[in-house]
Amino acid sequence: MPSAPEYWSADVGPADVALLEVPPAVRPRDFQLDVRAVVRCPGGDAPSWHALTVEVDGRREWSRRIPTSNPGQTDSLDYQRRVEVAAGQGVRIRAVVATGGSQRLQLRIEAQEQGR
């Protein structure tokens, strides 16, 4: 009897670091990773930026820094990736947000198991 797809998440609100550890299982799995950082852009003409770095099992997978848009509103950076996890293995996802002039609002990591 097949088991329900696994779903793991970590939402750390306005913190600057999120960590999600998916434990090992006896079967191989594929996960769709979704990482999202949301910031508030200051009003006016003050320049601001935000950055997101994503690591999978201790290796930097992606990093981007962009100017924050939408004065007085929110802006975000998103990262998506599919990751294969071998039987008996887990996966560790770490996300780090940095800001300059903008305000951190949310940092979230999700791992949704996909069918093979």
C-alpha positions in Angstrom: 0.0 0.0 0.0 1.6 3.3 -1.1 2.1 5.9 1.6 0.9 9.5 1.4 3.5 12.0 -0.1 5.7 13.6 2.5 5.4 17.3 3.2 7.9 19.2 5.3 8.1 22.9 6.1 9.8 25.5 8.2 8.4 29.1 8.5 10.6 31.3 10.6 8.7 34.6 10.1 11.1 37.6 10.0 14.2 35.6 11.2 17.2 35.7 8.8 18.0 31.9 8.8 15.7 28.9 8.2 16.7 25.3 8.5 14.6 22.3 7.3 15.9 18.7 7.9 14.0 15.9 6.1 14.8 12.7 7.9 16.0 9.5 6.2 13.5 6.9 4.9 13.8 3.3 3.7 12.8 4.3 0.1 14.2 6.8 -2.4 12.2 10.0 -2.7 12.0 13.1 -4.9 11.2 16.5 -3.4 10.2 19.8 -4.9 11.9 22.4 -2.8 10.4 25.9 -2.5 12.1 28.7 -0.6 10.5 32.1 -0.3 11.8 35.3 1.3 9.4 38.2 1.7 10.5 41.8 2.6 8.9 45.1 3.0 10.2 47.9 0.8 10.6 51.3 2.6 8.5 54.1 1.2 10.2 57.0 -0.6 13.3 57.0 -2.7 15.7 55.3 -0.2 17.6 52.6 -2.0 17.2 49.1 -0.6 18.0 45.5 -1.5 17.4 42.0 -0.3 19.3 38.7 -0.9 18.6 35.0 -0.5 21.1 32.2 -0.3 20.1 28.5 -0.3 22.2 25.6 0.7 21.4 21.9 0.3 23.4 19.5 2.4 25.9 22.1 3.2 26.6 23.2 -0.4 25.6 26.6 -1.7 23.0 25.9 -4.5 21.9 29.4 -5.3 22.3 33.0 -4.2 20.9 36.2 -5.5 20.8 39.9 -4.4 18.4 42.3 -6.0 17.1 45.9 -5.5 13.9 45.9 -3.5 11.0 47.1 -5.6 7.4 48.4 -4.8 8.0 51.3 -2.3 5.7 50.9 0.7 4.7 47.3 -0.4 6.3 43.9 -0.3 8.8 42.2 -2.6 10.2 38.6 -2.6 12.8 36.2 -3.8 11.9 32.6 -4.6 13.9 29.5 -5.3 12.6 26.2 -6.6 14.5 23.0 -7.2 13.8 19.3 -7.4 16.1 17.1 -5.3 16.5 13.3 -5.3 17.1 11.7 -1.9 18.4 8.1 -1.9 17.0 5.4 0.4 18.5 5.7 3.9 19.4 9.4 3.3 17.9 12.6 4.5 18.3 16.2 3.2 19.2 19.4 5.0 18.0 22.8 3.5 19.3 26.1 4.9 18.1 29.5 3.7 19.6 32.8 4.7 18.1 36.3 4.0 20.1 39.5 4.1 18.7 43.0 3.7 19.8 46.6 3.2 17.1 49.1 3.9 14.3 46.7 3.5 12.6 44.8 6.4 12.4 41.0 6.6 8.8 39.7 6.9 8.9 36.0 6.2 11.3 33.2 5.3 9.8 29.8 4.5 11.2 26.5 3.2 8.9 23.7 1.9 9.7 20.2 0.6 6.9 18.4 -1.1 7.4 14.8 -2.2 6.8 14.2 -5.9 5.8 11.0 -7.6 8.6 9.0 -9.2 
